[in-house]
Amino acid sequence: MVTKGERVQSKNILGKTVVSKAGKTFGIVGDIIFETKTGELIYIVLKNPTPYAMNFDLQKDEKGRLQIPFSAVVAIGDYVLVAEEDIL
């Protein structure tokens, strides 16, 4: 499991299910947005967002897809674990 601050390759994030610490599903990681100069991950773009994810006031990309701030990611393992309190 990868925790905050550790390096992770994008191929290890894409396609993973995004869940909250409470076990609520947000959707699947469809893409990532990063700062090209620094390589810092900024957003996870959701593919197939769940109705639960739609309840949040998440930013959208130019295609209207929901984005979760990467700062809300707690850990990456079998799932991408996010802290709901960091999304709000």
LOTI-608014 format. One record per residue (C-alpha): x, y, z; residue number from 0; residue in three letters. Coordinates in Angstrom, 1 decimal. Last residue first. Example, Ala and Ser with C-alpha at 12.3 -4.5 7.8 and 13.67 -1.06 7.14 Angstrom:
2
+--------+--------+--------+-----+------+
|     px |     py |     pz |  nr | rest |
+--------+--------+--------+-----+------+
|   13.7 |   -1.1 |    7.1 |   1 |  SER |
|   12.3 |   -4.5 |    7.8 |   0 |  ALA |
+--------+--------+--------+-----+------+
***
This chain:
88
+--------+--------+--------+-----+------+
|     px |     py |     pz |  nr | rest |
+--------+--------+--------+-----+------+
|  -15.4 |   19.3 |    1.0 |  87 |  LEU |
|  -13.0 |   16.8 |   -0.4 |  86 |  ILE |
|  -10.6 |   16.7 |    2.5 |  85 |  ASP |
|  -13.5 |   15.7 |    4.9 |  84 |  GLU |
|  -14.3 |   12.8 |    2.6 |  83 |  GLU |
|  -10.8 |   11.3 |    3.1 |  82 |  ALA |
|   -9.9 |    9.2 |    0.1 |  81 |  VAL |
|   -8.7 |    5.6 |   -0.4 |  80 |  LEU |
|   -7.7 |    4.6 |   -3.9 |  79 |  VAL |
|   -8.4 |    0.8 |   -3.9 |  78 |  TYR |
|   -6.3 |   -2.4 |   -4.0 |  77 |  ASP |
|   -3.6 |   -0.2 |   -2.6 |  76 |  GLY |
|   -3.4 |    3.6 |   -2.7 |  75 |  ILE |
|   -3.6 |    5.7 |    0.5 |  74 |  ALA |
|   -5.0 |    8.9 |    2.0 |  73 |  VAL |
|   -6.0 |   10.7 |   -1.2 |  72 |  VAL |
|   -7.8 |   14.0 |   -0.4 |  71 |  ALA |
|   -4.8 |   16.0 |   -1.6 |  70 |  SER |
|   -5.4 |   14.4 |   -5.0 |  69 |  PHE |
|   -8.4 |   16.6 |   -5.3 |  68 |  PRO |
|  -11.3 |   14.6 |   -6.7 |  67 |  ILE |
|  -12.5 |   15.5 |  -10.1 |  66 |  GLN |
|  -15.9 |   14.9 |  -11.7 |  65 |  LEU |
|  -16.1 |   14.6 |  -15.5 |  64 |  ARG |
|  -17.7 |   17.6 |  -17.3 |  63 |  GLY |
|  -15.5 |   17.2 |  -20.4 |  62 |  LYS |
|  -13.5 |   20.4 |  -19.5 |  61 |  GLU |
|  -12.9 |   18.9 |  -16.0 |  60 |  ASP |
|  -15.4 |   19.1 |  -13.2 |  59 |  LYS |
|  -15.0 |   20.4 |   -9.6 |  58 |  GLN |
|  -16.7 |   18.4 |   -6.9 |  57 |  LEU |
|  -19.8 |   19.7 |   -5.0 |  56 |  ASP |
|  -20.5 |   16.3 |   -3.5 |  55 |  PHE |
|  -23.8 |   14.5 |   -4.0 |  54 |  ASN |
|  -22.6 |   13.2 |   -7.4 |  53 |  MET |
|  -20.1 |   11.0 |   -5.6 |  52 |  ALA |
|  -22.9 |    9.1 |   -3.9 |  51 |  TYR |
|  -24.7 |    8.7 |   -7.2 |  50 |  PRO |
|  -21.6 |    6.8 |   -8.3 |  49 |  THR |
|  -19.1 |    8.2 |  -10.8 |  48 |  PRO |
|  -18.5 |    6.1 |  -13.9 |  47 |  ASN |
|  -15.0 |    7.5 |  -14.6 |  46 |  LYS |
|  -13.7 |    9.9 |  -12.0 |  45 |  LEU |
|  -10.8 |   12.2 |  -12.7 |  44 |  VAL |
|   -8.2 |   12.2 |   -9.9 |  43 |  ILE |
|   -6.8 |   15.7 |   -9.4 |  42 |  TYR |
|   -3.6 |   17.5 |   -8.7 |  41 |  ILE |
|   -0.7 |   15.1 |   -8.9 |  40 |  LEU |
|    2.6 |   16.9 |   -8.7 |  39 |  GLU |
|    4.9 |   16.2 |  -11.7 |  38 |  GLY |
|    6.7 |   19.4 |  -11.0 |  37 |  THR |
|    6.6 |   21.2 |  -14.4 |  36 |  LYS |
|    3.7 |   19.2 |  -15.9 |  35 |  THR |
|    1.4 |   19.8 |  -12.9 |  34 |  GLU |
|   -0.9 |   16.7 |  -12.8 |  33 |  PHE |
|   -4.3 |   15.6 |  -13.8 |  32 |  ILE |
|   -5.2 |   11.9 |  -13.5 |  31 |  ILE |
|   -7.6 |    9.8 |  -15.6 |  30 |  ASP |
|  -10.4 |    7.3 |  -15.3 |  29 |  GLY |
|  -10.1 |    6.4 |  -11.6 |  28 |  VAL |
|  -13.3 |    4.5 |  -10.9 |  27 |  ILE |
|  -16.3 |    5.6 |   -8.9 |  26 |  GLY |
|  -17.1 |    7.3 |   -5.6 |  25 |  PHE |
|  -17.7 |    4.2 |   -3.4 |  24 |  THR |
|  -18.5 |    4.6 |    0.3 |  23 |  LYS |
|  -16.4 |    2.5 |    2.7 |  22 |  GLY |
|  -16.2 |    5.0 |    5.5 |  21 |  ALA |
|  -12.6 |    5.8 |    4.7 |  20 |  LYS |
|  -13.9 |    6.8 |    1.2 |  19 |  SER |
|  -13.6 |    4.7 |   -1.9 |  18 |  VAL |
|  -12.1 |    5.2 |   -5.4 |  17 |  VAL |
|  -12.0 |    2.0 |   -7.5 |  16 |  THR |
|   -8.8 |    1.5 |   -9.4 |  15 |  LYS |
|   -8.8 |    1.8 |  -13.2 |  14 |  GLY |
|   -5.8 |    4.2 |  -13.4 |  13 |  LEU |
|   -3.8 |    4.3 |  -10.1 |  12 |  ILE |
|   -0.9 |    1.9 |  -10.7 |  11 |  ASN |
|   -0.5 |    3.1 |  -14.3 |  10 |  LYS |
|    0.0 |    6.6 |  -12.9 |   9 |  SER |
|    3.2 |    5.5 |  -11.2 |   8 |  GLN |
|    3.4 |    6.1 |   -7.4 |   7 |  VAL |
|    6.0 |    7.9 |   -5.3 |   6 |  ARG |
|    5.4 |    8.1 |   -1.6 |   5 |  GLU |
|    4.2 |   11.3 |    0.1 |   4 |  GLY |
|    0.8 |   10.0 |    1.1 |   3 |  LYS |
|    0.6 |    6.3 |    1.5 |   2 |  THR |
|    1.3 |    3.4 |   -0.9 |   1 |  VAL |
|    0.0 |    0.0 |    0.0 |   0 |  MET |
+--------+--------+--------+-----+------+
***
